[in-house]
Amino acid sequence: MASRIDGVHHLRSTPRYKLFQPTEMSAAGETRRVHLLNLSTSGALIYAADPPPLGSSIRVRCGVHWLSARVAWRNQRRLGVAFAQAMSDADVGLIIAVEAAALAVASRRTADL
């Protein structure tokens, strides 16, 4: 379930929300499967098996939107990206709500086993 990351959010201009959501990222003409680890209106933390270099221009799918972004930092398989244009609070809320609903369904299925 997505949750607000405490302790650091006061240093950022927008709150970040922790999640674990499979998605896609396009870099250098290649689309690859990645996971969103946290999300805000201005950027995201992404896990990628083969992350693009620092400073790369990428596109990442967030919900129904493909957003242009730049790799701001990377550390092994994690990378922080800054969106070229901020998402709305409503769009971030929708992405988080969809993940919460998917987790609730998966939890019910597991309970039925």
N, C-alpha and C positions, 0 to 999 in steps of 0.2 A: 504494500500500500504506500502511496506517496505521502511524504511528510515533509514539513518545513525543516530545513537544516538549521538548528540553533547554534549559537555561539559565534558564527561567522557572518550571518546575514546582516548584522548591523554595520559591517564594513563595506557592504555592497550597496549599489543604488537600487537594486531590485531583489526581492527574496528569491531564494532557490529552493526547489522542491526535490526531495530524494525520490527516485523511482528506479525501476529496472524494466525497461521496455524495449523489446526488439524493434528495430527499424532499419532504414537503409540510408547510406551515405554515398554520394557520387563525388569522386575525385579523379582528376586526370583522365576523364572519359570512361572511368570504370565504376560500376555500382557494386557496392559490397554490403553485406549484412553487418550491422553494428548494434550496440545496446546504448540507450540513453540511461545514464546513471543519475543525473540531476538536470533540472531544467528551470530556466527563468525566462522572463520576457526578452532578455538581452543576450542569452547564450545558453550553452549546455556543456555538460561533462559527458564524454562519449568513450565507450570501450570499443576498440577495434583490433582485430587480429593483426592487421597490417596498416597502422595509421599513416596518413600522409605527412610529409615534412612540415615543420614549423613555418608559418606564413602562407601555407597553401590556401587557395580558394577552393571551397567545397560547397556542396548542396546537401542538406540533410532533411529527411522527411520527419516532420513533427505533426502527428495527427494526419490531417488531409493535406497539409501544406508542405511544399518543398521550399526550404529557406536557404538563401545564400549566406555563407558564413566564411570566416577566416580562422585558421588554426592559430590560436593565441599562445598556446603552450602545449607541450606533450611530455609525457613521462612513461616510458615503455609503451604499454598498450592503451594508455589513457590519454585523452586529449581534451583540452578546453577550447571551445569555439565561441567566437563572438558573432552574433547575427548581424548581417549588413543592415537589416531593418528589424526593429523590435516587434515581437508578437504582442498581441493585446493580452491583458489579464484574462479576458474571457476565453481566448484560445488556449492559454496555459491551463486554465481551470478545466476546460473540456478534455484535454489530453490526460490530465490527472484523474478526472472522473471516469474516463474510459478504462484506464488501467485499474482503478479500484473496482469497477464492475467486473472486469475480466478476472481479477483475483477472487472476488466473491463467488463467481460461477465455478472457478477451479476448486475453491475450498469446499463448496457444496458437493461437487463430484467426488472429491477425496473422501468426504465424510460418508458418502453412500457406498463406498467400497467395503 
